Amino acid sequence: MKIQRAALVALILTTTTFGCASKADQVETTPSSAGSPAKGDTEAPRPRTENEQMQDKLTEAESARGEAKVLAQNEKEKADAELVKTHKVTQDKLQSDFDAADRRFNSLKEKAGKATGAKKQKATTAIADITKQQAAVMASIAKLRDATLPSWDAAKLEVDTNLATFDKSITALETTLQ
């Protein structure tokens, strides 16, 4: 951007310095009638110089660039808003999946309390492991809620992994208690 500005300034300076004729070289044009123009007559507008035309083009280009930047920003904000909505739906789905698995786990803990002997020992060990996994899932869900857009996918992957492990362990506990 700085290089473009420097080149633009150099172009303008060379155009104004070398492109314009000196005042002595310019031929003054006067109206054919002497004195000031009559009431109905108007002077013709003076032609725009190259420098003025260049300035107009630069202003138009800068304006177009600014409009394009604003338009791009608006589109990005719309896309981000849509992505946030999608993420919210996904978070809600993951939370409901966790809640369902947690309900299964709680019912299995009650069932394990009624078990006896070797089943009870295996179930107690499994419950301790599953409780740790449950805490990991809850932490990863909380992390997902707080995640920004760039880090959201990684946080979701962590939730998916932890939730799958949690669910698999619950299924193993169900098998143990049968």
PyRosetta script that sets phi, psi and omega in degrees:
from pyrosetta import init, pose_from_sequence

init()
pose = pose_from_sequence("MKIQRAALVALILTTTTFGCASKADQVETTPSSAGSPAKGDTEAPRPRTENEQMQDKLTEAESARGEAKVLAQNEKEKADAELVKTHKVTQDKLQSDFDAADRRFNSLKEKAGKATGAKKQKATTAIADITKQQAAVMASIAKLRDATLPSWDAAKLEVDTNLATFDKSITALETTLQ")
pose.set_psi(1, -41.8)
pose.set_omega(1, -179.7)
pose.set_phi(2, -66.9)
pose.set_psi(2, -36.8)
pose.set_omega(2, 179.6)
pose.set_phi(3, -66.6)
pose.set_psi(3, -40.2)
pose.set_omega(3, 178.6)
pose.set_phi(4, -63.8)
pose.set_psi(4, -41.4)
pose.set_omega(4, 178.9)
pose.set_phi(5, -64.4)
pose.set_psi(5, -42.8)
pose.set_omega(5, -179.8)
pose.set_phi(6, -63.0)
pose.set_psi(6, -42.0)
pose.set_omega(6, 178.6)
pose.set_phi(7, -65.1)
pose.set_psi(7, -38.8)
pose.set_omega(7, 179.3)
pose.set_phi(8, -64.9)
pose.set_psi(8, -44.3)
pose.set_omega(8, 178.6)
pose.set_phi(9, -63.1)
pose.set_psi(9, -42.6)
pose.set_omega(9, 179.0)
pose.set_phi(10, -62.7)
pose.set_psi(10, -40.6)
pose.set_omega(10, 178.8)
pose.set_phi(11, -63.5)
pose.set_psi(11, -43.5)
pose.set_omega(11, -179.4)
pose.set_phi(12, -65.5)
pose.set_psi(12, -43.5)
pose.set_omega(12, -179.7)
pose.set_phi(13, -63.2)
pose.set_psi(13, -43.3)
pose.set_omega(13, -179.5)
pose.set_phi(14, -68.1)
pose.set_psi(14, -36.2)
pose.set_omega(14, 179.2)
pose.set_phi(15, -66.3)
pose.set_psi(15, -44.1)
pose.set_omega(15, -178.0)
pose.set_phi(16, -73.9)
pose.set_psi(16, -32.4)
pose.set_omega(16, -177.6)
pose.set_phi(17, -79.3)
pose.set_psi(17, -48.2)
pose.set_omega(17, -173.7)
pose.set_phi(18, -99.8)
pose.set_psi(18, -22.5)
pose.set_omega(18, -175.1)
pose.set_phi(19, -82.3)
pose.set_psi(19, -19.5)
pose.set_omega(19, -177.4)
pose.set_phi(20, -99.3)
pose.set_psi(20, 140.0)
pose.set_omega(20, 177.3)
pose.set_phi(21, -79.9)
pose.set_psi(21, 156.6)
pose.set_omega(21, 179.1)
pose.set_phi(22, -73.0)
pose.set_psi(22, 162.2)
pose.set_omega(22, -178.1)
pose.set_phi(23, -63.4)
pose.set_psi(23, -31.6)
pose.set_omega(23, -179.3)
pose.set_phi(24, -69.3)
pose.set_psi(24, -31.5)
pose.set_omega(24, -178.3)
pose.set_phi(25, -79.4)
pose.set_psi(25, -19.5)
pose.set_omega(25, -177.5)
pose.set_phi(26, -75.9)
pose.set_psi(26, 140.5)
pose.set_omega(26, 177.7)
pose.set_phi(27, -96.9)
pose.set_psi(27, 126.4)
pose.set_omega(27, -178.7)
pose.set_phi(28, -83.1)
pose.set_psi(28, 129.2)
pose.set_omega(28, 177.8)
pose.set_phi(29, -100.5)
pose.set_psi(29, 132.9)
pose.set_omega(29, 179.5)
pose.set_phi(30, -120.3)
pose.set_psi(30, 152.5)
pose.set_omega(30, 177.4)
pose.set_phi(31, -63.3)
pose.set_psi(31, 151.5)
pose.set_omega(31, -177.1)
pose.set_phi(32, -66.9)
pose.set_psi(32, -28.1)
pose.set_omega(32, 178.2)
pose.set_phi(33, -91.2)
pose.set_psi(33, 146.5)
pose.set_omega(33, -178.1)
pose.set_phi(34, -77.6)
pose.set_psi(34, 151.4)
pose.set_omega(34, 176.3)
pose.set_phi(35, 86.1)
pose.set_psi(35, -161.9)
pose.set_omega(35, -178.0)
pose.set_phi(36, -84.6)
pose.set_psi(36, 159.4)
pose.set_omega(36, -178.9)
pose.set_phi(37, -67.0)
pose.set_psi(37, 154.6)
pose.set_omega(37, 179.8)
pose.set_phi(38, -69.3)
pose.set_psi(38, 169.0)
pose.set_omega(38, -176.5)
pose.set_phi(39, -56.5)
pose.set_psi(39, -45.0)
pose.set_omega(39, -176.6)
pose.set_phi(40, -77.6)
pose.set_psi(40, -20.7)
pose.set_omega(40, -178.0)
pose.set_phi(41, -79.3)
pose.set_psi(41, 143.8)
pose.set_omega(41, 173.5)
pose.set_phi(42, -125.9)
pose.set_psi(42, 149.6)
pose.set_omega(42, 178.2)
pose.set_phi(43, -75.4)
pose.set_psi(43, 143.1)
pose.set_omega(43, 177.7)
pose.set_phi(44, -69.0)
pose.set_psi(44, 141.2)
pose.set_omega(44, 179.4)
pose.set_phi(45, -64.4)
pose.set_psi(45, 142.5)
pose.set_omega(45, -178.4)
pose.set_phi(46, -72.0)
pose.set_psi(46, 144.7)
pose.set_omega(46, 179.6)
pose.set_phi(47, -68.2)
pose.set_psi(47, 146.7)
pose.set_omega(47, -179.0)
pose.set_phi(48, -75.6)
pose.set_psi(48, 140.5)
pose.set_omega(48, -179.9)
pose.set_phi(49, -77.1)
pose.set_psi(49, 166.0)
pose.set_omega(49, 178.2)
pose.set_phi(50, -60.5)
pose.set_psi(50, -38.9)
pose.set_omega(50, -179.3)
pose.set_phi(51, -62.9)
pose.set_psi(51, -44.0)
pose.set_omega(51, 179.2)
pose.set_phi(52, -65.7)
pose.set_psi(52, -40.2)
pose.set_omega(52, 177.9)
pose.set_phi(53, -64.3)
pose.set_psi(53, -40.5)
pose.set_omega(53, 178.8)
pose.set_phi(54, -64.5)
pose.set_psi(54, -41.8)
pose.set_omega(54, 178.5)
pose.set_phi(55, -62.4)
pose.set_psi(55, -42.1)
pose.set_omega(55, 178.3)
pose.set_phi(56, -61.4)
pose.set_psi(56, -43.9)
pose.set_omega(56, 179.6)
pose.set_phi(57, -64.4)
pose.set_psi(57, -40.9)
pose.set_omega(57, 178.8)
pose.set_phi(58, -64.9)
pose.set_psi(58, -40.7)
pose.set_omega(58, 178.7)
pose.set_phi(59, -64.1)
pose.set_psi(59, -43.4)
pose.set_omega(59, 178.1)
pose.set_phi(60, -62.8)
pose.set_psi(60, -42.7)
pose.set_omega(60, -179.9)
pose.set_phi(61, -64.6)
pose.set_psi(61, -42.6)
pose.set_omega(61, 179.2)
pose.set_phi(62, -64.6)
pose.set_psi(62, -40.3)
pose.set_omega(62, 178.4)
pose.set_phi(63, -64.2)
pose.set_psi(63, -44.2)
pose.set_omega(63, 178.9)
pose.set_phi(64, -63.8)
pose.set_psi(64, -40.2)
pose.set_omega(64, 178.6)
pose.set_phi(65, -63.5)
pose.set_psi(65, -42.1)
pose.set_omega(65, 178.7)
pose.set_phi(66, -64.2)
pose.set_psi(66, -42.3)
pose.set_omega(66, 178.3)
pose.set_phi(67, -64.1)
pose.set_psi(67, -40.7)
pose.set_omega(67, 179.0)
pose.set_phi(68, -64.5)
pose.set_psi(68, -38.9)
pose.set_omega(68, 179.7)
pose.set_phi(69, -65.0)
pose.set_psi(69, -43.0)
pose.set_omega(69, 179.0)
pose.set_phi(70, -64.8)
pose.set_psi(70, -42.6)
pose.set_omega(70, 179.1)
pose.set_phi(71, -62.3)
pose.set_psi(71, -43.5)
pose.set_omega(71, 178.8)
pose.set_phi(72, -64.0)
pose.set_psi(72, -40.4)
pose.set_omega(72, 178.8)
pose.set_phi(73, -63.7)
pose.set_psi(73, -42.1)
pose.set_omega(73, 178.7)
pose.set_phi(74, -63.1)
pose.set_psi(74, -42.3)
pose.set_omega(74, 178.7)
pose.set_phi(75, -64.0)
pose.set_psi(75, -40.3)
pose.set_omega(75, 178.8)
pose.set_phi(76, -64.3)
pose.set_psi(76, -41.7)
pose.set_omega(76, 179.0)
pose.set_phi(77, -64.0)
pose.set_psi(77, -39.4)
pose.set_omega(77, 177.5)
pose.set_phi(78, -63.5)
pose.set_psi(78, -45.1)
pose.set_omega(78, -179.8)
pose.set_phi(79, -63.6)
pose.set_psi(79, -41.4)
pose.set_omega(79, 178.7)
pose.set_phi(80, -64.2)
pose.set_psi(80, -40.2)
pose.set_omega(80, 179.2)
pose.set_phi(81, -63.8)
pose.set_psi(81, -41.0)
pose.set_omega(81, 178.3)
pose.set_phi(82, -65.6)
pose.set_psi(82, -39.7)
pose.set_omega(82, 178.7)
pose.set_phi(83, -65.2)
pose.set_psi(83, -39.0)
pose.set_omega(83, 178.2)
pose.set_phi(84, -63.2)
pose.set_psi(84, -41.0)
pose.set_omega(84, 177.6)
pose.set_phi(85, -61.9)
pose.set_psi(85, -44.9)
pose.set_omega(85, 179.6)
pose.set_phi(86, -62.4)
pose.set_psi(86, -42.0)
pose.set_omega(86, 178.7)
pose.set_phi(87, -63.0)
pose.set_psi(87, -39.0)
pose.set_omega(87, 179.7)
pose.set_phi(88, -62.9)
pose.set_psi(88, -43.5)
pose.set_omega(88, 178.4)
pose.set_phi(89, -62.2)
pose.set_psi(89, -42.8)
pose.set_omega(89, 179.3)
pose.set_phi(90, -64.5)
pose.set_psi(90, -42.6)
pose.set_omega(90, 178.2)
pose.set_phi(91, -60.7)
pose.set_psi(91, -43.5)
pose.set_omega(91, 179.3)
pose.set_phi(92, -62.0)
pose.set_psi(92, -40.4)
pose.set_omega(92, 178.7)
pose.set_phi(93, -64.4)
pose.set_psi(93, -45.1)
pose.set_omega(93, 178.9)
pose.set_phi(94, -63.2)
pose.set_psi(94, -39.6)
pose.set_omega(94, 178.7)
pose.set_phi(95, -64.2)
pose.set_psi(95, -42.0)
pose.set_omega(95, 179.6)
pose.set_phi(96, -67.6)
pose.set_psi(96, -36.0)
pose.set_omega(96, 175.8)
pose.set_phi(97, -62.9)
pose.set_psi(97, -42.4)
pose.set_omega(97, 177.9)
pose.set_phi(98, -63.8)
pose.set_psi(98, -43.9)
pose.set_omega(98, -179.2)
pose.set_phi(99, -60.2)
pose.set_psi(99, -41.4)
pose.set_omega(99, 179.0)
pose.set_phi(100, -64.4)
pose.set_psi(100, -44.3)
pose.set_omega(100, 178.9)
pose.set_phi(101, -65.1)
pose.set_psi(101, -37.3)
pose.set_omega(101, 179.6)
pose.set_phi(102, -65.6)
pose.set_psi(102, -39.5)
pose.set_omega(102, 177.0)
pose.set_phi(103, -63.3)
pose.set_psi(103, -42.1)
pose.set_omega(103, 176.5)
pose.set_phi(104, -59.9)
pose.set_psi(104, -43.7)
pose.set_omega(104, -178.7)
pose.set_phi(105, -63.0)
pose.set_psi(105, -43.4)
pose.set_omega(105, -179.7)
pose.set_phi(106, -63.7)
pose.set_psi(106, -39.5)
pose.set_omega(106, 178.2)
pose.set_phi(107, -67.9)
pose.set_psi(107, -34.2)
pose.set_omega(107, 178.0)
pose.set_phi(108, -70.5)
pose.set_psi(108, -32.9)
pose.set_omega(108, 176.8)
pose.set_phi(109, -63.4)
pose.set_psi(109, -40.2)
pose.set_omega(109, 177.3)
pose.set_phi(110, -64.0)
pose.set_psi(110, -42.3)
pose.set_omega(110, 179.6)
pose.set_phi(111, -64.9)
pose.set_psi(111, -37.7)
pose.set_omega(111, 179.6)
pose.set_phi(112, -66.9)
pose.set_psi(112, -31.3)
pose.set_omega(112, 178.0)
pose.set_phi(113, -64.4)
pose.set_psi(113, -26.4)
pose.set_omega(113, -179.7)
pose.set_phi(114, -90.3)
pose.set_psi(114, -11.1)
pose.set_omega(114, -178.1)
pose.set_phi(115, -72.9)
pose.set_psi(115, 162.7)
pose.set_omega(115, -179.8)
pose.set_phi(116, -134.2)
pose.set_psi(116, 159.8)
pose.set_omega(116, 172.5)
pose.set_phi(117, 67.4)
pose.set_psi(117, -137.4)
pose.set_omega(117, -175.9)
pose.set_phi(118, -64.9)
pose.set_psi(118, -34.8)
pose.set_omega(118, 177.9)
pose.set_phi(119, -60.5)
pose.set_psi(119, -41.8)
pose.set_omega(119, -177.8)
pose.set_phi(120, -66.2)
pose.set_psi(120, -40.7)
pose.set_omega(120, 179.2)
pose.set_phi(121, -63.8)
pose.set_psi(121, -46.9)
pose.set_omega(121, 178.8)
pose.set_phi(122, -62.1)
pose.set_psi(122, -42.2)
pose.set_omega(122, -179.2)
pose.set_phi(123, -65.2)
pose.set_psi(123, -40.6)
pose.set_omega(123, -179.9)
pose.set_phi(124, -63.5)
pose.set_psi(124, -42.6)
pose.set_omega(124, 177.9)
pose.set_phi(125, -64.4)
pose.set_psi(125, -44.3)
pose.set_omega(125, 179.7)
pose.set_phi(126, -64.2)
pose.set_psi(126, -39.9)
pose.set_omega(126, -179.9)
pose.set_phi(127, -63.5)
pose.set_psi(127, -39.4)
pose.set_omega(127, 178.2)
pose.set_phi(128, -62.6)
pose.set_psi(128, -43.4)
pose.set_omega(128, 178.7)
pose.set_phi(129, -66.4)
pose.set_psi(129, -42.5)
pose.set_omega(129, -178.2)
pose.set_phi(130, -66.6)
pose.set_psi(130, -34.7)
pose.set_omega(130, 178.2)
pose.set_phi(131, -63.0)
pose.set_psi(131, -39.0)
pose.set_omega(131, 176.1)
pose.set_phi(132, -64.6)
pose.set_psi(132, -41.9)
pose.set_omega(132, 179.0)
pose.set_phi(133, -65.9)
pose.set_psi(133, -36.6)
pose.set_omega(133, 178.0)
pose.set_phi(134, -61.0)
pose.set_psi(134, -43.9)
pose.set_omega(134, 178.6)
pose.set_phi(135, -63.6)
pose.set_psi(135, -38.3)
pose.set_omega(135, 178.8)
pose.set_phi(136, -65.3)
pose.set_psi(136, -40.2)
pose.set_omega(136, 178.9)
pose.set_phi(137, -65.3)
pose.set_psi(137, -45.1)
pose.set_omega(137, 179.8)
pose.set_phi(138, -61.7)
pose.set_psi(138, -40.8)
pose.set_omega(138, 179.0)
pose.set_phi(139, -65.8)
pose.set_psi(139, -40.7)
pose.set_omega(139, -179.4)
pose.set_phi(140, -70.3)
pose.set_psi(140, -32.4)
pose.set_omega(140, 175.8)
pose.set_phi(141, -67.3)
pose.set_psi(141, -41.1)
pose.set_omega(141, 177.1)
pose.set_phi(142, -63.5)
pose.set_psi(142, -39.6)
pose.set_omega(142, 178.1)
pose.set_phi(143, -64.4)
pose.set_psi(143, -37.5)
pose.set_omega(143, 178.7)
pose.set_phi(144, -65.1)
pose.set_psi(144, -40.5)
pose.set_omega(144, 178.8)
pose.set_phi(145, -62.0)
pose.set_psi(145, -35.9)
pose.set_omega(145, -177.3)
pose.set_phi(146, -89.2)
pose.set_psi(146, -4.9)
pose.set_omega(146, -175.0)
pose.set_phi(147, -69.4)
pose.set_psi(147, 143.1)
pose.set_omega(147, 174.2)
pose.set_phi(148, -85.1)
pose.set_psi(148, 169.6)
pose.set_omega(148, -176.6)
pose.set_phi(149, -55.7)
pose.set_psi(149, -44.5)
pose.set_omega(149, -178.8)
pose.set_phi(150, -65.2)
pose.set_psi(150, -32.1)
pose.set_omega(150, -176.3)
pose.set_phi(151, -99.2)
pose.set_psi(151, 3.2)
pose.set_omega(151, -174.7)
pose.set_phi(152, -65.5)
pose.set_psi(152, -42.8)
pose.set_omega(152, -177.5)
pose.set_phi(153, -61.6)
pose.set_psi(153, -41.2)
pose.set_omega(153, 178.7)
pose.set_phi(154, -66.0)
pose.set_psi(154, -39.8)
pose.set_omega(154, 179.0)
pose.set_phi(155, -66.4)
pose.set_psi(155, -38.2)
pose.set_omega(155, 178.7)
pose.set_phi(156, -65.9)
pose.set_psi(156, -41.4)
pose.set_omega(156, 178.1)
pose.set_phi(157, -60.0)
pose.set_psi(157, -40.1)
pose.set_omega(157, 178.2)
pose.set_phi(158, -63.8)
pose.set_psi(158, -43.1)
pose.set_omega(158, 178.4)
pose.set_phi(159, -63.0)
pose.set_psi(159, -45.9)
pose.set_omega(159, 179.8)
pose.set_phi(160, -57.9)
pose.set_psi(160, -44.9)
pose.set_omega(160, -179.4)
pose.set_phi(161, -64.4)
pose.set_psi(161, -48.8)
pose.set_omega(161, -179.3)
pose.set_phi(162, -64.2)
pose.set_psi(162, -39.8)
pose.set_omega(162, -179.5)
pose.set_phi(163, -67.5)
pose.set_psi(163, -39.2)
pose.set_omega(163, 178.1)
pose.set_phi(164, -64.4)
pose.set_psi(164, -42.3)
pose.set_omega(164, 178.3)
pose.set_phi(165, -63.9)
pose.set_psi(165, -43.2)
pose.set_omega(165, 178.9)
pose.set_phi(166, -60.4)
pose.set_psi(166, -46.8)
pose.set_omega(166, -179.0)
pose.set_phi(167, -65.4)
pose.set_psi(167, -41.2)
pose.set_omega(167, 179.5)
pose.set_phi(168, -63.9)
pose.set_psi(168, -39.4)
pose.set_omega(168, 178.9)
pose.set_phi(169, -67.1)
pose.set_psi(169, -37.0)
pose.set_omega(169, 177.7)
pose.set_phi(170, -65.3)
pose.set_psi(170, -41.1)
pose.set_omega(170, 177.9)
pose.set_phi(171, -62.7)
pose.set_psi(171, -39.9)
pose.set_omega(171, 177.6)
pose.set_phi(172, -64.6)
pose.set_psi(172, -38.6)
pose.set_omega(172, 177.7)
pose.set_phi(173, -65.2)
pose.set_psi(173, -39.6)
pose.set_omega(173, 176.8)
pose.set_phi(174, -59.3)
pose.set_psi(174, -42.9)
pose.set_omega(174, 179.6)
pose.set_phi(175, -64.1)
pose.set_psi(175, -40.5)
pose.set_omega(175, 179.8)
pose.set_phi(176, -63.3)
pose.set_psi(176, -39.3)
pose.set_omega(176, -175.4)
pose.set_phi(177, -83.0)
pose.set_psi(177, -5.3)
pose.set_omega(177, -179.5)
pose.set_phi(178, -80.2)
pose.dump_pdb("model.pdb")
